[in-house]
Amino acid sequence: MMLPDTLDRAMTNVRQWRALARAYGVDAFDTTALLTHALKCNRAWLIAHDNDPLTHEQHATIEGLMRERAAGTPVAYLVGEREFYGMTIRVTPAVLIPRPETELLVDFALKRLPRPAAGRRVLDLCTGSGCVAAAIAAERPAAWVFASDVSEAAAAVARGNALRMELNVDVRVGDLFAPWGSDQFDVIVANPPYIAAADEHLQQGDLRFEPRIALTDSADGLQIIQRIVQGAPQHLAAGGWIAIEHGYDQAAAVRELLAQRGFDKIASERDLAGIERISVGRWASGN
């Protein structure tokens, strides 16, 4: 449902806005996020002051946010941030919204980077907001973390997140491995566009608002994954590892691509929903 064209200006406190948002399909979690953002407060303040009158300016700000959310705009874009791996990652419509399942890439990289990881090199392809690179850099500050994205706008967001958190991440613009010349890395992680162009999910939920270039390869969802797998050995040190996020039904296909290219120790790891969400492999010396 959409909010009405005109709203009663007597709707001037938090309690009344909660009721109106619920009536128009904005759930309680989203409503709290929008209210705390609009009022520049925390959840505790909302509870303690839910009867306090709002100013006309506050009312107008909340009204605008609620209208956009009722129309489907993702909360992350409305508030400009999303939590990822215990960090606050800033986002814009130029990047994907970080999702919990992508934290598997971070977990995998950290397992392959024993502390202090000094001198170890990590590359995050299709970095988007830079959430994966930022999380790795925060957990392994002695490592060298690199990230790239074909989108200049996305790279700017990733660079901004790293700078804001004072993290050592080298972010470059370019197609996959292009910005890295002959550089080699100990770990490569990637969350590439993997949704097939014909997948109906692209027309549902938050995906309708996210950058299409970051969601789909405009083909079967495996084209960019295949390019990553083919190019990775030239950029992996002997014994280096790769981990690629993919769709719920792509694990077997990605494992086959890794096997065909000569990787070993191939496996897939499941997310909290039990879905095989990332597939990994090692590039052994002499392959």
N, C-alpha and C positions, 0 to 999 in steps of 0.2 A: 504494500500500500504506500501511497504517497502522502506527505503532509498536505494539509489544505493550503490554498493560495494565501489565505489570511489567517493569522493566529491572534487569539485574544491577548492583548498586551497586559492583561491582568495575570497572565501566566509568568509569574515573576519569582518563583523560588524553585529550588532543586527538587523538592518532593513532587511538585506539579509537573515538572519536566520529565521526571522518571515515569510518571503515569502516562503522559502523552506519548513518549517514546515507545513504551510498551504497546500502546494501542495501535501504533503505526508500524509495528514489526521490528523495532530496533531492540535487540535483547539487552538484558541488564548489564552484561559485561561490557558491551560496546558503549552503552549509555554512560557508564561510569568513566570509561576511557575518554569519551568526548567531553564530559563535564569537567573532569580534572584538567584536561587540556585547555578548555575554554576559560576556566576560572583560575588557572595557574595554581592549583592546590593539589593536595593528596586525598586519598580515600577517607582518611580519618577526619579531615576537615569537612568533607561532604556530609558525613554522618552527623557530625556535631552541629552543622549549620544548614541542615536541609530545609529549615523554615525561614532562613534569612532572606529578605527581599533582594532581588537582583537589580542591577542598574539596567537602563535601556540598552546600553552598549553590550553588556553581558548577555542580555536576552537576545539581541540581534545576532551575536556571535554563535550562541548555542543554536538558535533557529537555523542559521545557515548550515552548521555542521549536521544537524539532524535531518535537514532536507536532503543533503548530499548522501548521507548514510542510508536514508530510506530509499533513495534512488539506486543504491547498490555500491557507491564508491567505498572502497576498502578503508577501514578505520586507520590502518597504518599510513595511508596517504593523507588522510585528514589530519592526523596528529603529527605526521612527519617522522615517525620512528617505530621500531619494533624490537622487542627483546630477542637476543640470540646468544646462546652460550653464556648467559649471565651478564651480557653486555647490552647497552642501549645503542642500536644501530640506526642511524638516520637514513631515511628512504625518501625517494621522490617517485613520481610515475615513470621515470626513466629506468628504474630497476625493479627486479622482482622483489616481492616481499619475502624476507627470510622466513623459513619454515623449520619446525623442529627436526624433521627427518634429515635435513641437510647437515645437522650437527654430527651425523655419522661420519662425514668427511673429516671433520675436525678430530673426532675421536680416533679415526684411523691414522691420520697424520701424526698425532701425538704419540701413538704406540710405536711408530717407526722413528721417533725423534727422542731417544732417551735424554733426560736432563744431563748436562746443561745444553746439549745440542749445539755447542759453539762451532761455527763454521759450516753447519749443515744448511742445505739450500732447499727451499720449498717453493713450488710454483702453483699458483691457483689460477686456472684457466676459466674464462667466462665469469669473471669475478663479480659482476653486477655491483651490488652495494659494498662489496669487499668484506662481507661478514665472515666468511671462512678464513680469509687471509688475516683479518684482524684478530679473530679468536686464536689462531695458531701463533701469531706474533705475541699476543698477550701471555699465552701459556709457555712459550719458548722464546723469551726475549733475546737469547744469545744466538738464535738461528737467523739466517738470512731469508726473508720472506718476500716473494715476488708475486705480482698479480697482473693480469691483463684482461682487456675486454675490447671487442670490436667497436663498441659504442663510446664515443667521446664523453657523452653525458653521463653514462654509467661510470666510466673511469673517474670522472670528476667527483661523483658521489663517493666512490671507494677511497679516493685520495683524501677527501674531506674527512671521512670517518677515521682514517689512520692518523691524520694530523691532529684531529680533535682529541684523540686518545693517546697521542704521543707514542705511536707505535712505529716500529721500523719496518715499513712495507713500501716496496718500490712498485708503483702502479704505472703501467704503460698502456697506450692505445695501440691495438693491432689485432689482426686475425690469428687467433690461437697462438702458435709458436713464433709467428713472424717477428715480434719485437725482440726476440731473444737470441737471434743469430745462431751461434754454435754453442751457447751456454748449456751446461748440464746441471741437473738437480738430483737430489736424493729422493725426493717425494714430489709427485705431481698429483694434484687433486683437481676435479672439474665437476661443475654442475651445469652442463651444456643444455641448449634447447633440445628437448627429447620428446615432446608431444607431437604425435602425427598430425598433419595439417587437417585431416578429416575428423579428428577426435571431437566429439560433441562437448567435451568438458571445456573446450576453449570458449564456448558460448555461455558458460555458467559461472556463477559466483565471482570471486575476486579476479579470476583469470580474464574476464571480459575487460578489465581495466589495466592489466599489466602489459608491459611492452611485448608485442607479438614476436619480435626478433629474439627475445630471451626465452620464449616458450616453445617455439616450433622451428624446425628446419625447412618448413614449407614442403615437406615430403613425408617419409615414413617414420620420422623421429630418430633414425639411426645414422643419418648422413654425417652429422658433425661428430658424433661418437666415433664413427669409423675413422674419420680424419684424425681425431685425437689419438686413437689407438695406433694408426699407421705412423704418425709422426713422433710419438712419444719416445721410442727407443733412441733416436738421435739426440734426445735431451735428457736421458736418464743415465746416471752413473751406474757402473756395474753393481748389481744387487739393489738397484733403486726400485721404488714401488710406485704404482699408479692406482688411483681410486676414482671411479666415475659414478656419479649419481645418474639414475635412469628411471624409466617408468615401471609401473607395477608389473607389467607383463614382458619386460625386455631383458631380464636377467640372463636367461639362457642364450639369447642372441649376443649379448655383450660378452659373456664368457667365451662364446665361440669365436668372436672377433679377436679377443685376447689370445686364445689358443692358436689361431691361425697365424697371428703375428709373431709367435714365438715366446710369449710370456709363460712363466711357470707360477706355481703356488697360487693358481687362480681360484677364486672363491667369491661368493656373494654374501652380503651381510643384511640382516633384516632390521627394519625399523620397529618402533614400539607397537605398530599395528600388525606385525608379523609379515610384512611385505618385504621381499628382497629388493632393497632400495639402492645399494651400491654394489658394484662389482670391482674386484681388485686383482692385481697381478704383479709379479716381480720380474724385472728384466735382469736375467743372470748374465754374468760375464761369459763372453764367447758366443752368445746367441747370434 
